[in-house]
Each structure stands twice: as C-alpha cells, then as structure tokens.
C-alpha cells in the first residue's frame, strides 16, 4: 500500500512540473497566436471597409449595377468585426477603458455607414431605372406631339447633365424646363402622357438630390479616424500586457525546472521495480494469448480488462472494442435474467461457476459457449477480478439438435419414408409409411420395395427411373403402387442416394405422398373450370376453346361453321317476380331443350345469365342454320312449367357464319351478339343474320356513348318544356320537362337518339339529375310573385333504371332543398312497365320518393300487359293516358270506349287524369266530351325552351266548349 501511495505522489509531482512547463510555453504560444489573429482581423476590417467605399462611390457614379459585390463585402466586414469584437471582449483588463470606448464609437459609425449604403443602393436603383425608362417615354411623346420634340429632348439632355454634374445652375435650368412642360400638361397639350412625364421627372430629380445628400453624409463619416484610434489603443494595451506576462512566466519556469530534477531521481527508482514486475507479466501474457480457449478478465464490477486472441476469433469483437465494457454485449436475449443472477451470486460469493451461454457474435450470429468463471482474490481475501475461460460448443449443440430434429421429422411427417441399404433392402420405415401402405415396419424390413409394385409400370419405366437416379443422384415423379389391402393408389415419389466419402452408394432414401385426393380434386377443378354449375353446359372458358378449334377445323376442311348467340326474351321478369330459384330451374330446362334440338357434333354452352351460345359445324348451307334456329324458337315458345307455375318466355337469336361474317373467334362473337340485339329490336322470338350495317350501327352506338359521357361532363343538356293545360281556364297549370342534347357537332338532338343508350350504360341517372336541378330552378323562377292558386307545377319522367343508380329519396330531397321548389309542385312520372315489375325493391323506391311530399303519376297508362290491381298498391296521384289511345279518336270508325273506361277507373280510384298526344281540334272536342280536364299535346304547344314557355304562361288558350261541372274532377 505504501508503494501505491508513493507512485501516486510521484505521478502528481511529475504532472504538476509538466503543467508548469506547459503553462509557460503554451500560454506564451496561445497569447501570441490570438494577438496575431486579432491583428489580421484589424487588417481585414480595414481592407473590407476600403473596398466597400470604392464600390459605394461606383454606385454614386452609376458605374455599378450589380450589388452582389456590396452584399458580399458587407457580410465579410460584419463577420470580421464580430470575431474581433469577441476577441477584444475576452481581454481581462479594467484599465483599458479607452479601448472599449473607441471600439463602441467605431461600431456605431460603421452601423451608420452600412445603413447609408443600403439607402444609397435603393436611391441609385430608383434613379437608374428612371433614367432608363425616360428615353422611351420621351420618344412616345415626341411621336404623339412632334411640336414639343425639341423641348422634350432638351429636358432629357438637362436631366442627364444634372445627374452627371449636379450644379445649382443645371438644377435651376432643369426646373425652368420642367415648369414649362408642366404648364403645357395643364393646358392639355401633352395629354395624360405629359402628366406621367412630369411625375416621372420629379421623381428622378428628387432621387438625384437625395442621392447627392446621402453621398455628402457618406463622405463625412469619421469611420477611418475612429478605426485608427481603436487600433492604436489595442496596440498600447497589448504591449503593456506582454511586459507583465514575461516576468510571471520566468518565475514559473524556474519552479518547474526544480521540480523536474526531483521527479527524475524518483523515476529512476520506480523504473527498477517496474522492470521486475513486467518480466512476470510477459510470461503470463504469453500463456493467455496462446490459450486454445477464450479468456476474458474483468474487474470486480464485471468490466472487461483483458480479452485474448481466441476470444476475438470466437466473438468477432476485437480486444479494443470490448475492453471497458460489460460482457453483456454478447447477450443473445435467450438466457433469462434469473440465470444471470444465479451466476453472479455464485462468483461474488467466491465460488467457481460452470455452465453454458447462448451468445451473439458481432455479426449477429448466435453461438453456444461452455464457460468456467473464477474469482481472483488479493492477499486480504477480497475479490479484485474475475477470470472466464470459455469454449465454443456450437457445432456440438447443432449436431445434437439435428439428430433430435431428424428423429422428430422422421416420426411425424405425413409423407411416407423408406430407407434401403446399398442392396436396396429396406432398413427403416416411418409411421406414415405404415399409415399409407398398411404394412407395418416388421412386415417390410429386409425386403425389396418391389413388394409395393402395382404392376401398372413396365420394366422400361423402372429401368429409366434407376438410370436417372444413379446418374443425377435423384428422381421424382408420379407412380402407382399397391397397398397391403390390394388397393392401387397414385403417389408422388422422390428418390435420392447417399454416398460415402469415396462416392460409393451406401443407402437409398424414398419419400412418397398419397395423391389420390389431389387427383380427384384436379378432376373436379377441371370440370368446374369448363362447365356451368347450374346447367352442366360448357361455360365461356370451354366455349372459347371449342370455338377456336371449330374455326381451325372449318378452315382446314373448307366447310361452313355458324355461331348462334341466344338470349331469352322474358326471363328477367320471371327472375324479378318469382325469384332466382325459379329462374335457375327454368334455365336448366332451357339447357335441356337446347341440347335436344342439336346434333351430337354441335356445341351449346351457357355464356352467362340467360345467354347461350351454339356452335354448328360441318354445314353445307345456311339453310341448316335456319332449320336449327326455327326448331329452337318453336321449342322455347312452348309453355314451360316450374312447380305449379307456367311460363312463356321465347328467345332472340343472332347468327353469324364463318368465314363470311368474321375471321376469328372475337369477331364472330361480337357479330353474333349484334345480330341478337337486332332480333330483340324486331320484337323478339325470332332470329337475325349478321349484316355489315349492324356493325356500323354498333360503332355508331359506341361513339354516341363516348359523346354522352363528355356531354354529362360539359353539361350540354338543355331542358324543354311542354305545357299541360287546364281546359276549365285555358291556362297552363304545369310543364313536363323534356331533355334535349345540344350536341356540339350535330346540333339539338331529341331523347330518342340517346336516352336508350344512356339507360343501357348507366348514364341516365346523371342526365336526370341535371334535368331535375335545372327544371326545379326554372319552375321556382316562374312561380315568383304568383298567388298560391296560380302556381305552376313541374312533371319529370323517371324509369326503374334509377333504382340501382342512386336517384332515391335523399337525393330528391337535396335537389328540392337546393332549388327551393315546394315538393307538392313536383310530379314524378313513372312508366307503367316499371311498376309492372312489382318487386320489393321497386315498391320501396316508389314509396321512398312519395315520402318526400312529391306527387306521383303513372305514365303511358294502357300499354302494359298486367292486371290493373297494381294501381291500388302504389301511392299514385295522377294517371296519364298514353297517346296511342288518342291519335285515331277523330276518325269516323274509331270508338272512345277504352278512354271512357280508363276515365271511369281513375274516377273510382280518385286519380287525376292527364290526356297526352292531343294534336287536333277534333281530338280535343272528343276528350272534352268525355270529361277530360287536363290536356297535353301539340294542339296547344310542342316542347319549347324556357324563354318561349315564359311568354305563354300568362296567356289563356282557346279551349272551345267548357267541361261539364260533373266531370271537373278529372
């Protein structure tokens, strides 16, 4: 302990001596370095300020237009001043008051100079810009007023002369010319440009005067004199400070030299003791460095003090990286804190701990170590260090784990495993082998695997299998084997060979899996991928394949081939009315009928929904196609029974023939589809052959659809209105909103040219929304300042297509709220065919609209095919008689009994009646006699623009005789 204290005293004494020397030389060096740096800053400030003055005088003379140099000099000057100010501030001297005062005076003057420079830059820019603009303004005035050209040029000359030589004489002369121009401007001789010139000249002249005043102030700033005072004061201060420091430094040097002599004598004694200790340490170090085990030594707190080369090799950490750290840097996180706590308690109690660590190398890999940790005690029995000796056992642990894993895999995998010796005799089988084959291990060990042979493969198959196995080392494939029960089953077999170090085969390993279920599933999937689940007919996927093959055969054999596209006519009504279960049963019957109507060589498949495709091959003429089509149409025209219901559906068929109507499958399918739509348009329950005109019509329809989408985006639709007249007063009581399309190329288009396309492509909702918005807004304008009994109503047509496209009650309420239209003034007209669908979705939609307070009308009444009981199901207010009942009323051989019956029905249901399509005086007279009150038709007005209807609203139409009072309610 005495030696330790002596060493500490010696080290402190040595450090103190060296510190004095360092203070002597270092202090002098640092002080001189800082002084030199401050002197450089003084020179930098002086240079920057001089250069800044040069640039500023260049600005005065308009020789400098780019101010970036000034900005750079200002920043450099400010930067140097900041560093100098900080350097002077660090000087500790209370006697140098004059230095601080001179510094503050110079700083304030410098700040004023920088502000003046900014002002000079700004004023110079204004004057320069004014002088650049002045010639162009003078030129314009000279062209406009040539009589003043000389006077204007004189002004320009004087302003430039004054800018160059700003004398009082030039100033007075310039003011005289400006006064003359101002008098001319006031007299109106130079117009507004003269006023502008006068203002511009005043601004330039004032700018030159201001710039001159700034120049004078700038030239009289005492910056240089104050800088010299500040610099001289600093030099005097540093000289006095240096003289005082010299005396103190030499005193310290003498003390330091005396101490160093004492330290040198003491050091010689310590060196002898150190040399003896080092010899013993070297021997121990060699033993540790050459140890085959990892060794680390820590202090009593667990901080690493030493790590040998084997530790570096095992852990990946160098000794430099771990010394001073805790061994926990090796933790992988897999060992619990309790295990570490138990180890620490053991070694801190003075005992040796032995165990295993699961550690992490520097590169992140995990390894196992067997470790022995021993405490090191001093002469008094106190723990001063710990020594850990560790061995990497990762390879041994992995081998043990691999053996356990292999055994587990062998026993638990679902694949059967067979191991045979070099003579191909079974050595071992796993439990899955017994489960799959039925053979126990005792029954097959020692036998040849051929005991499983099914007999389905010939000798060549096995010869090729063994040849590939011995050539490449493995073989995989599908093979049929036989179970103990005699059942033959498919399996997927993988074979491999195991060789020794010399390449000689020692064992064979076979892994196999029973794939019976997979093959069954493949067959099922293959069927589902190609056949329709409902009808059992080929689906679209298989149809495409058969159509491609049929085209190839027809091309090779040079015969005709026909493609028929069939769509059921009234199937949707069955589906909507009776449900999908009934619809599916009906589709199955149709599939059976179609199969019975064709040859075995023909193909019929379900294309989707209620659409079917038929492929007819090996045709001699199109007459055969006609016969098949007629036979199908006749068969599907017969009543079809599902449970206790009877249905009449029919079909529409489109026909195209290869190669005349198309060269590939896509063309044939498209053309047959077009022909089918043509048969639909012809009334259904018929067939149509494809023609080129159909193709052109389809392209025209496609172009129309594209234009429609653009029209919705550009709001190209306009609303026309057809009045509904009250015969009792002869006045318009409502208007039906009818959409027109203002096509940019084709002009105004009627609904018949685009409504059907809009409905087919789900665009009708957006069009109706725009029509409703505009019509409601216009109706509100018409009703402004009208009495309640004179308000004008609005009728708008809706179709069932809006159910699925979003025009529900909430959307209607939003439109009414935005437009301000009262709900009872809006009447929504729904076609009779829409109500005939009688589905829950349609009923909920109609009742949802009625709940918003609007009126509901049934449009085109009398054109449906259902009973009239549905009139009582819906909350209707109005019934509109279709024009087809009116057009021939005024002919001699026509009767009005149907119209009279409809009026009686409406009267019994308390429905208001509107008669559409009244075009002649004769028709008007008849419907008046029948008691009709509300009329709509060309007799009064065709559909017109909003402006035209505005002119008609306050007019009374001549309605001839009055309607009898008894018939007023209709």
TAUR-V492074 format. One line per field, one symbol per residue. ss: DSSP state (h for helix, s for strand, l for the rest). Layout:
ss->???
//
This chain:
ss->lhhhhhhhhhhhhhhhhhhhhhhhhhhhhhhhhhhhhhhhhhhhhhhhhhhhhhhhhhhhlllllllhhhhhhhhhhhhhhhhhhhhhhlllllllhhhhhhhhhhhhhhhhhhhhhhhhhhhhhhhhhhhhhhhhhhhhhhhhlhhhhhhhhhhhhhhhhhhhlllhhhhhhhhhhhhhhhhhhhllllhhhhhhhhhhhhhhhhhhhhhhhhhhhhhlllhhhhhhhhhhhhhhhhhhhhhhhhhhhhhhhhhhhhhhhhhhhhhhhhhhhhhhhhhhhhhhhhhhhllllsssssslllssssslhhhhhhhlllhhhhlllshhhhslllllhhhhhhhhhhhhllllsssssssslllllsssssssssssslllllsssssssssslhhhhhhhhhhhhhhhhhhhlllsssssslllssssslhhhhhhhlllhhhhlllshhhhslllllhhhhhhhhhhhhhhlssssssssslllllsssssssssssslllllsssssssssslhhhhhhhhhhhhhhhsllllllslhhhhhhhhhhhhhhhhhhllsssssssssllhhhhhhhhlhhhhhhhhhhhhhhhhhllllllssssssllsssssssssllhhhhhhhhhhhhhhhhllsssllssslllssssssssllllllhhhhhhhhhhhhhhhhhlllllsssllhhhhhhhhhhhhhhhhhhhhhhhllssssssssssllllssssssssssssslllssslhhhlhhhhhhlllhhhhhhhhhhhhhhhhhhhlllllhhhllsssssslllhhhhlllhhhhhhhhhhhlllhhhsssssshhhhhlllhhhhhhhhhhhllllsssssssllllllhhhhhlllllsssslhhhlllllllllllhhhhhhhhhhhhlllsssssllllhhhhhhhhhllllssslllllllslhhhhhhhllllllllllllhhhlll
//
